[in-house]
């Protein structure tokens, strides 16, 4: 196994998490200070999702023409320029366009980077290696709001910090090789319905976690502010959710290499359902802190286990194609989650975020207990699931 390449690819993708962890809450807080409501903020949060859907359609063709490494580097640099322009051009309509561009570019990096990581992972360590990547990414998002708390939302330092991080992510990929073989149709996005039909629980888990991630960094700070928390405490509580996501992914990955991965998958769904339902009741009590840890851990566990279950079933072109479907589902979750939650928060209930997450978790639990939920045969050792 190419350990140097594994850590370089992880670092490149993790640089995105840290950059987004700084800039996404900053965008929401800036819009809040400009007087925009929850729905307008939700629209801004959902805009990159359109970029995700577009990025999933072009990733394979671009990778076939430019090469995986060069394309990932180019997309990271293009995203860095776009983040810098957020600071230079403080305009809601222009920010929508820039966020769309960022969504396209970073989706290509995610599709190719996560395919590369899963291709490198040996089967007996797949759970731990994918979880290590997931932990690093979650920690980067944890550090993002904390770093923003230090930098403050009144200046543009957060945007410039995000720009520097994305440039650094591009540089660590210099000279790396060994990516999955990609042809022009590998990540074209075709066959999404078949993927969802064959692996419905995995498909819904990806969609649900995408909605979770988009809302946690954009709408959760606003939700907490409107529940009476100060800005610094709201950002700290957002970080607690990400702590749960980060710190428990390695134990989940370790368990995934030792027990039934599908059973562990279902348990994460049940914990997410219960923690979402408990949030409106316990948010202003000391129990809110462990509850938010479980909330983040169970949501992150769904995505980590989804990647593990995909990685044990696909290789090369099929793996890149599967990750393109993951990106499409991610785009759908990022689009639907903030839009529905922003609208519901403004016009129906202030607790729309946790209640909609609970509804999504209930849908996953129902799908995960279907007999055909994991029907696609394994590419490797059948005992691993």
C-alpha positions as CSV (number, residue, x, y, z in Angstrom):
1,X,0.0,0.0,0.0
2,X,1.2,3.5,-0.9
3,X,1.1,5.2,2.5
4,X,2.6,8.5,1.3
5,X,0.0,8.8,-1.4
6,X,-2.8,7.9,1.0
7,X,-1.9,10.6,3.5
8,X,-1.3,13.2,0.7
9,X,-4.7,12.5,-0.8
10,X,-6.3,12.7,2.7
11,X,-4.5,16.0,3.3
12,X,-5.8,17.4,0.1
13,X,-9.4,16.6,0.8
14,X,-9.1,17.6,4.5
15,X,-7.8,21.0,3.4
16,X,-11.3,21.5,1.9
17,X,-13.0,20.6,5.2
18,X,-11.0,23.1,7.1
19,X,-11.5,25.8,4.4
20,X,-15.3,25.1,4.4
21,X,-15.4,25.0,8.2
22,X,-14.1,28.5,8.3
23,X,-16.0,30.0,5.3
24,X,-19.4,28.4,5.4
25,X,-20.4,29.7,8.9
26,X,-18.7,33.1,8.0
27,X,-21.0,33.4,5.0
28,X,-24.1,32.6,7.1
29,X,-23.1,35.0,9.9
30,X,-22.3,37.7,7.4
31,X,-25.7,37.4,5.7
32,X,-27.4,37.4,9.2
33,X,-25.6,40.7,9.9
34,X,-26.8,42.1,6.6
35,X,-30.4,41.3,7.7
36,X,-31.2,38.3,5.5
37,X,-33.7,35.8,6.9
38,X,-33.4,32.0,7.3
39,X,-34.8,31.2,3.9
40,X,-32.3,33.5,2.1
41,X,-29.4,32.0,4.1
42,X,-30.8,28.5,3.3
43,X,-30.7,29.3,-0.4
44,X,-27.1,30.4,-0.1
45,X,-26.2,27.2,1.8
46,X,-28.0,25.1,-0.9
47,X,-26.4,26.8,-3.9
48,X,-23.2,24.7,-3.8
49,X,-25.5,21.6,-4.1
50,X,-26.2,22.6,-7.7
51,X,-22.5,22.7,-8.3
52,X,-22.2,19.2,-6.8
53,X,-24.7,17.9,-9.3
54,X,-22.9,19.5,-12.2
55,X,-19.5,18.4,-10.9
56,X,-20.7,14.8,-10.7
57,X,-21.5,14.9,-14.4
58,X,-18.1,16.2,-15.6
59,X,-15.6,14.7,-13.2
60,X,-14.9,11.5,-15.3
61,X,-14.6,13.3,-18.6
62,X,-12.2,16.0,-17.1
63,X,-10.2,13.3,-15.3
64,X,-9.8,11.3,-18.5
65,X,-8.5,14.4,-20.4
66,X,-6.3,16.0,-17.7
67,X,-5.4,13.1,-15.4
68,X,-6.6,12.7,-11.8
69,X,-3.8,14.4,-10.0
70,X,-3.6,17.5,-12.3
71,X,-7.4,17.9,-12.3
72,X,-7.6,17.7,-8.5
73,X,-4.9,20.3,-8.2
74,X,-6.5,22.6,-10.7
75,X,-9.9,22.4,-9.0
76,X,-8.4,23.2,-5.6
77,X,-6.7,26.3,-7.1
78,X,-9.8,27.4,-8.8
79,X,-11.7,27.0,-5.6
80,X,-9.1,29.1,-3.8
81,X,-9.6,31.9,-6.2
82,X,-13.4,31.7,-5.8
83,X,-13.1,31.9,-2.0
84,X,-10.8,34.9,-2.3
85,X,-13.5,36.6,-4.4
86,X,-16.0,36.2,-1.6
87,X,-14.0,38.7,0.3
88,X,-13.4,41.0,-2.6
89,X,-17.0,41.0,-3.9
90,X,-19.5,41.3,-0.9
91,X,-22.7,40.9,-2.9
92,X,-25.5,38.3,-2.4
93,X,-26.1,37.6,-6.1
94,X,-22.3,37.3,-6.8
95,X,-21.8,35.1,-3.8
96,X,-24.5,32.7,-5.2
97,X,-22.4,32.4,-8.4
98,X,-19.2,31.9,-6.6
99,X,-20.7,29.3,-4.3
100,X,-21.9,27.5,-7.4
101,X,-18.4,27.5,-8.9
102,X,-16.9,26.3,-5.6
103,X,-19.5,23.5,-5.5
104,X,-18.5,22.2,-9.0
105,X,-14.7,22.3,-8.4
106,X,-14.7,20.8,-4.9
107,X,-17.1,18.0,-6.0
108,X,-14.6,16.8,-8.6
109,X,-11.9,16.7,-5.8
110,X,-14.2,14.7,-3.5
111,X,-15.2,12.2,-6.2
112,X,-11.6,11.5,-7.3
113,X,-10.1,11.8,-3.8
114,X,-12.5,9.4,-2.1
115,X,-12.2,7.0,-4.9
116,X,-8.4,7.2,-4.7
117,X,-8.5,6.6,-0.9
118,X,-10.9,3.6,-1.2
119,X,-8.8,2.1,-4.0
120,X,-5.6,2.3,-1.9
121,X,-7.2,0.7,1.2
122,X,-6.5,-3.0,1.7
123,X,-9.6,-4.9,2.7
124,X,-8.6,-5.9,6.2
125,X,-7.9,-2.3,7.1
126,X,-10.6,-0.7,5.0
127,X,-12.8,0.3,7.9
128,X,-10.0,2.0,9.8
129,X,-8.4,3.7,6.8
130,X,-11.7,5.1,5.6
131,X,-12.6,6.1,9.2
132,X,-9.1,7.8,9.6
133,X,-9.9,9.9,6.5
134,X,-13.4,10.6,7.9
135,X,-11.9,11.6,11.3
136,X,-9.4,13.9,9.7
137,X,-12.1,15.6,7.6
138,X,-14.4,16.0,10.6
139,X,-11.6,17.4,12.7
140,X,-10.8,19.9,10.0
141,X,-14.4,21.0,10.1
142,X,-14.2,21.2,13.9
143,X,-11.2,23.4,13.6
144,X,-12.9,25.6,11.1
145,X,-15.6,27.1,13.4
146,X,-13.1,27.3,16.2
147,X,-10.6,29.2,14.0
148,X,-13.4,31.5,12.8
149,X,-14.2,32.2,16.5
150,X,-10.6,33.3,16.9
151,X,-10.5,35.3,13.7
152,X,-13.9,36.8,14.2
153,X,-16.7,37.2,11.7
154,X,-16.4,41.0,11.4
155,X,-13.4,40.9,9.0
156,X,-12.5,38.9,5.9
157,X,-9.6,37.0,7.5
158,X,-11.7,33.8,7.4
159,X,-12.0,34.0,3.6
160,X,-8.3,34.6,3.1
161,X,-7.5,31.7,5.5
162,X,-9.7,29.4,3.4
163,X,-7.9,30.5,0.2
164,X,-4.5,29.7,1.7
165,X,-5.7,26.2,2.8
166,X,-7.0,25.3,-0.6
167,X,-3.7,26.4,-2.2
168,X,-1.9,24.2,0.3
169,X,-4.2,21.2,-0.6
170,X,-3.2,21.5,-4.2
171,X,0.5,21.6,-3.4
172,X,0.5,18.3,-1.4
173,X,-0.6,16.4,-4.5
174,X,2.6,17.2,-6.5
175,X,4.2,14.0,-7.9
176,X,1.5,11.6,-6.6
177,X,0.3,8.7,-8.6
178,X,-1.7,5.4,-8.3
179,X,-5.2,6.8,-8.7
180,X,-8.1,4.6,-10.0
181,X,-8.1,4.2,-13.8
182,X,-10.7,6.5,-15.2
183,X,-12.3,6.7,-18.6
184,X,-14.5,9.4,-20.0
185,X,-17.7,7.8,-18.8
186,X,-16.7,6.6,-15.3
187,X,-18.1,9.5,-13.4
188,X,-20.7,10.7,-15.9
189,X,-23.5,10.2,-13.4
190,X,-25.4,7.6,-15.4
191,X,-27.1,4.8,-13.6
192,X,-28.0,6.7,-10.4
193,X,-31.4,5.1,-10.2
194,X,-29.9,1.7,-10.4
195,X,-27.4,2.5,-7.7
196,X,-30.2,3.7,-5.4
197,X,-32.4,0.6,-6.2
198,X,-29.5,-1.8,-5.5
199,X,-28.2,0.0,-2.3
200,X,-31.2,2.1,-1.0
201,X,-30.0,2.4,2.6
202,X,-26.5,3.6,1.5
203,X,-28.0,6.0,-1.0
204,X,-30.3,7.5,1.7
205,X,-27.5,7.6,4.3
206,X,-25.3,9.7,1.9
207,X,-28.2,12.1,1.2
208,X,-29.1,12.4,4.9
209,X,-25.5,13.1,5.9
210,X,-25.1,15.7,3.1
211,X,-28.2,17.5,4.4
212,X,-26.8,17.2,8.0
213,X,-23.4,18.7,7.0
214,X,-24.8,21.5,5.0
215,X,-27.2,22.5,7.8
216,X,-24.7,22.1,10.7
217,X,-22.2,24.6,9.3
218,X,-24.8,27.1,8.0
219,X,-28.2,26.8,9.8
220,X,-27.2,25.3,13.2
221,X,-25.3,28.5,14.2
222,X,-28.4,30.5,13.3
223,X,-30.7,28.1,15.1
224,X,-28.6,28.3,18.3
225,X,-28.4,32.1,18.1
226,X,-32.2,32.3,17.9
227,X,-32.5,29.9,20.8
228,X,-30.7,32.5,22.9
229,X,-27.1,31.4,22.8
230,X,-24.3,33.9,22.2
231,X,-22.3,33.8,18.9
232,X,-19.2,32.4,20.5
233,X,-21.2,29.7,22.4
234,X,-23.2,28.9,19.3
235,X,-20.0,28.3,17.3
236,X,-18.7,26.2,20.2
237,X,-21.8,24.0,20.2
238,X,-21.5,23.5,16.5
239,X,-17.9,22.4,17.1
240,X,-19.2,19.9,19.7
241,X,-21.3,18.3,17.0
242,X,-18.3,18.0,14.8
243,X,-16.2,16.6,17.8
244,X,-18.7,13.8,18.0
245,X,-18.4,13.2,14.3
246,X,-14.6,13.3,14.5
247,X,-13.7,11.4,17.7
248,X,-16.0,8.4,17.2
249,X,-15.3,7.7,13.6
250,X,-12.1,5.7,14.3
251,X,-13.9,3.5,16.9
252,X,-16.7,3.0,14.3
253,X,-14.1,2.1,11.7
254,X,-12.3,-0.3,14.1
255,X,-15.7,-2.0,14.8
256,X,-16.4,-2.1,11.1
257,X,-13.4,-4.4,10.6
258,X,-14.6,-6.8,13.4
259,X,-18.4,-6.9,13.4
260,X,-21.2,-6.9,10.9
261,X,-20.9,-3.6,9.0
262,X,-24.6,-3.6,8.1
263,X,-25.6,-4.0,11.7
264,X,-23.4,-1.2,12.8
265,X,-24.9,0.9,10.0
266,X,-28.4,0.4,11.3
267,X,-27.3,1.2,14.9
268,X,-26.0,4.6,13.8
269,X,-29.3,5.3,12.2
270,X,-31.2,4.6,15.4
271,X,-28.8,6.8,17.5
272,X,-29.3,9.6,15.0
273,X,-33.0,9.3,15.3
274,X,-33.0,9.4,19.1
275,X,-30.5,12.3,19.4
276,X,-32.4,14.4,16.9
277,X,-35.7,13.9,18.8
278,X,-33.9,14.8,22.0
279,X,-32.4,18.1,20.9
280,X,-35.5,20.3,21.3
281,X,-36.0,18.9,24.8
282,X,-32.5,19.0,26.1
283,X,-30.8,21.9,24.3
284,X,-30.9,24.2,27.3
285,X,-29.7,21.5,29.8
286,X,-26.3,20.1,30.6
287,X,-27.3,16.9,28.7
288,X,-27.1,18.9,25.5
289,X,-23.4,18.5,25.3
290,X,-23.3,14.6,25.2
291,X,-26.4,14.7,23.1
292,X,-24.7,16.8,20.5
293,X,-21.7,14.5,20.5
294,X,-23.9,11.5,19.7
295,X,-25.8,13.6,17.1
296,X,-22.6,14.3,15.2
297,X,-21.1,10.8,15.8
298,X,-24.1,8.9,14.5
299,X,-24.5,11.1,11.4
300,X,-20.8,10.9,10.6
301,X,-20.9,7.1,11.2
302,X,-23.6,6.8,8.5
303,X,-21.3,8.4,5.9
304,X,-18.2,6.6,7.0
305,X,-19.9,3.2,6.8
306,X,-21.5,4.1,3.5
307,X,-18.1,4.7,2.0
308,X,-16.8,1.5,3.5
309,X,-19.7,-0.5,2.1
310,X,-19.2,1.0,-1.3
311,X,-15.4,0.4,-1.2
312,X,-15.8,-3.3,-0.6
313,X,-18.2,-3.6,-3.5
314,X,-16.5,-1.6,-6.3
315,X,-13.1,-1.1,-8.0
316,X,-11.6,1.3,-10.6
317,X,-14.1,2.7,-13.0
318,X,-17.0,1.2,-11.1
319,X,-15.7,2.7,-7.9
320,X,-15.4,6.2,-9.5
321,X,-18.8,5.8,-11.0
322,X,-20.2,4.9,-7.6
323,X,-18.6,7.9,-6.0
324,X,-20.1,10.1,-8.7
325,X,-23.5,8.8,-7.6
326,X,-22.5,9.6,-4.0
327,X,-21.7,13.1,-5.2
328,X,-25.1,13.4,-6.9
329,X,-26.9,12.2,-3.8
330,X,-24.7,14.6,-1.8
331,X,-25.8,17.4,-4.0
332,X,-29.4,16.4,-3.6
333,X,-29.0,16.4,0.2
334,X,-27.2,19.7,0.3
335,X,-29.9,21.2,-1.9
336,X,-33.0,19.9,-0.1
337,X,-31.8,20.0,3.5
338,X,-31.0,23.8,3.8
339,X,-33.9,24.8,1.6
340,X,-36.5,22.8,3.5
341,X,-35.0,23.6,6.9
342,X,-34.6,27.3,6.2
343,X,-38.2,27.6,5.0
344,X,-39.6,25.5,7.8
345,X,-37.5,27.4,10.4
346,X,-38.9,30.7,9.2
347,X,-42.5,29.8,8.7
348,X,-43.3,26.6,10.7
349,X,-41.1,25.8,13.7
350,X,-38.0,27.1,15.2
351,X,-37.0,23.5,15.9
352,X,-37.3,22.5,12.2
353,X,-33.6,21.5,11.9
354,X,-33.6,18.6,14.5
355,X,-37.1,17.5,13.7
356,X,-36.4,17.2,9.9
357,X,-33.2,15.3,10.8
358,X,-35.3,12.9,12.9
359,X,-37.6,12.4,10.0
360,X,-34.7,11.6,7.7
361,X,-33.2,9.2,10.2
362,X,-36.5,7.4,10.6
363,X,-36.6,7.0,6.8
364,X,-33.1,5.5,6.9
365,X,-34.0,3.0,9.7
366,X,-36.9,1.8,7.6
367,X,-34.8,1.3,4.5
368,X,-31.9,-0.3,6.4
369,X,-34.1,-3.1,7.7
370,X,-35.3,-4.1,4.3
371,X,-34.1,-7.5,3.3
372,X,-32.7,-6.2,-0.1
373,X,-31.1,-3.1,1.4
374,X,-27.5,-4.4,0.6
375,X,-28.2,-6.6,-2.3
376,X,-25.1,-5.7,-4.4
377,X,-22.4,-8.5,-4.2
378,X,-19.0,-7.7,-2.7
379,X,-16.0,-7.2,-4.9
380,X,-13.7,-8.6,-2.2
381,X,-14.0,-10.9,0.8
382,X,-17.6,-11.8,1.4
383,X,-17.0,-12.2,5.1
384,X,-16.2,-8.5,5.5
385,X,-19.8,-7.4,5.7
